[in-house]
Amino acid sequence: MLKAILVRPRFDSATEHTYAFAKDILEMCQKAGIEVIELAEEDAVRKLVEKSLTAGDMDIYIHYDHGDEGALIGQDEKACIDSKNCKLLANKDVYTLACLSGKSLGVDIWNQGGRFWGYIEVVSFTTDALEEFKRAFNCGFEFLFINGEEHNAALAQAKAEFDSLAVELVGKGKTIAAIFMRMNGDNMVCYNANSKPEEKEGCLLAILKSPIRLWGLGLELIRGR
């Protein structure tokens, strides 16, 4: 039986939504028989993350949301995981929605022998398409750990899902949501034994501030950090 840690803080507008997105991950695990330690809200802090990682033989570390190039951020807005303790993720799978963490932290985890699924740029979504973004952000987990796909095949399927959802959003007249859907998919990476980290160019999303209300369009753009 697989064992997982699910870390889901909730302290701002972005994490209000990603906290809800992660509920579907929890339900997927429960239905598939994956044993889950949930560290939510006040429990989503470094001390308890490290305690959980060292207490048992964990297979998967899931973190929804917030991060930067070198860290995954907890409820206290401090790093739960960074270069100093990422050795705890050696030989484990990391699945995260956290912005930018694929740039440096994901590489550090990969260098420790871990496998990393995440994003190399800022992750953004709009409040007029929350269901579509939830489907996109969670589909990789389903492909990997529920369907049992190999990492690179799961990544290809997930990128195709982002593209399909972008087309669907255009058809619904949600063009801005479609743009961010496509950009998120482009910036999604998976580092494993058969896929090494690569340098990628920066993204315009990095200059956006969060949240941005798009007046007159009836939606809010949520940018991670």
Residue pairs with C-beta under 8 A, 6 or more apart in sequence:
1 33
1 34
1 35
2 33
2 34
2 35
2 59
2 60
2 145
3 34
3 35
3 36
3 37
3 56
3 57
3 58
3 59
3 60
4 29
4 34
4 35
4 36
4 37
4 58
4 59
4 60
4 61
4 62
5 36
5 37
5 38
5 39
5 49
5 52
5 53
5 58
5 60
5 61
5 62
6 22
6 25
6 26
6 29
6 36
6 37
6 38
6 39
6 40
6 62
6 64
7 39
7 40
7 44
7 49
7 61
7 62
7 63
7 64
7 72
7 74
7 80
8 15
8 18
8 19
8 22
8 38
8 39
8 40
8 41
8 44
8 63
8 64
8 65
9 15
9 19
9 40
9 41
9 44
9 65
9 66
9 73
9 74
9 75
10 16
10 19
10 40
10 41
10 75
11 41
11 75
11 77
13 210
13 211
13 220
13 222
14 65
14 66
14 210
14 211
14 222
14 223
14 224
14 225
15 64
15 65
15 66
17 125
17 127
17 130
17 222
18 64
18 65
18 97
18 137
19 40
19 41
19 64
19 65
20 134
21 64
21 97
21 133
21 134
21 137
21 138
22 62
22 64
24 134
24 138
25 62
25 64
25 138
25 141
26 36
26 38
28 34
28 138
28 141
28 142
28 145
28 146
29 35
29 36
29 145
30 36
32 145
32 146
34 60
34 145
37 52
37 58
39 45
39 48
39 49
39 52
41 75
42 75
43 75
44 74
44 75
44 80
45 74
45 75
45 76
45 78
45 80
46 74
46 78
46 79
46 80
46 81
46 85
49 74
49 80
49 81
50 85
50 88
52 58
53 61
53 88
53 89
54 88
58 92
59 92
59 93
60 92
60 93
60 94
60 95
60 145
61 81
61 89
61 92
61 93
61 94
61 95
62 94
62 95
62 96
62 141
63 72
63 80
63 81
63 94
63 95
63 96
63 97
63 98
64 96
64 97
64 98
65 97
65 98
65 123
65 224
66 72
66 73
66 77
66 98
66 99
66 224
66 225
67 73
67 96
67 98
67 99
67 100
67 101
67 105
67 118
67 224
68 98
68 99
68 100
68 101
68 225
69 100
69 101
69 103
69 104
69 105
70 79
70 82
70 83
70 101
70 104
70 105
70 108
71 79
71 80
71 81
71 82
71 101
71 105
72 79
72 80
72 81
72 82
72 96
72 98
72 101
72 105
73 79
73 80
73 98
74 80
81 88
81 89
81 105
82 105
83 104
83 105
83 108
86 105
86 108
86 109
86 112
86 114
87 112
89 109
89 112
89 114
90 112
90 113
90 114
91 113
91 114
92 114
92 115
93 114
93 115
93 117
93 144
93 145
94 106
94 109
94 114
94 115
94 116
94 117
94 118
95 117
95 118
95 140
95 141
95 144
95 145
96 116
96 117
96 118
96 119
97 118
97 119
97 123
97 137
97 224
98 118
98 119
98 123
98 224
99 119
99 121
99 122
99 123
99 223
99 224
99 225
100 119
100 120
100 121
100 122
101 118
101 119
102 116
102 118
102 119
102 120
102 187
102 189
102 191
102 197
103 120
105 116
106 116
106 118
106 120
106 189
106 191
106 197
107 116
107 191
107 197
109 115
109 116
109 191
110 116
110 191
110 192
110 196
110 197
115 151
115 190
115 191
115 192
115 193
116 189
116 190
116 191
116 192
117 140
117 144
117 151
117 155
117 188
117 189
117 190
117 191
118 188
118 189
119 184
119 187
119 188
119 189
120 187
120 189
120 200
121 183
121 187
121 202
121 203
121 205
121 206
122 203
122 205
122 206
122 208
122 223
122 224
122 225
123 137
123 184
123 187
123 223
123 224
124 180
124 183
124 184
124 205
124 208
124 210
124 221
124 222
124 223
124 224
125 133
125 177
125 180
125 181
125 184
125 221
125 222
126 133
126 174
126 176
126 177
126 180
126 214
126 219
126 220
126 221
126 222
127 219
127 220
127 221
127 222
128 174
128 177
128 217
128 218
128 219
129 169
129 172
129 174
129 177
129 181
129 219
132 165
132 168
132 169
132 177
132 181
133 177
133 181
133 184
135 161
135 165
136 158
136 161
136 162
136 165
136 181
136 184
136 185
137 184
139 157
139 158
139 161
140 154
140 155
140 158
140 188
140 190
143 149
143 153
143 154
143 157
143 158
144 151
144 154
147 154
149 157
151 190
151 192
151 194
151 195
152 190
152 192
152 194
152 195
154 190
155 188
155 189
155 190
155 195
158 185
158 188
159 185
159 186
159 188
161 185
162 181
162 182
162 184
162 185
162 188
163 182
163 185
165 181
166 178
166 179
166 181
166 182
166 185
167 178
169 175
169 177
169 178
169 181
170 178
176 214
176 217
176 219
176 221
177 219
180 205
180 221
183 203
183 205
187 200
187 203
187 205
189 197
191 197
205 223
208 221
208 223
209 223
210 221
210 222
210 223
210 224
210 225
211 220
211 221
211 222
211 223
212 220
212 221
212 223
213 220
213 221
214 220
214 221
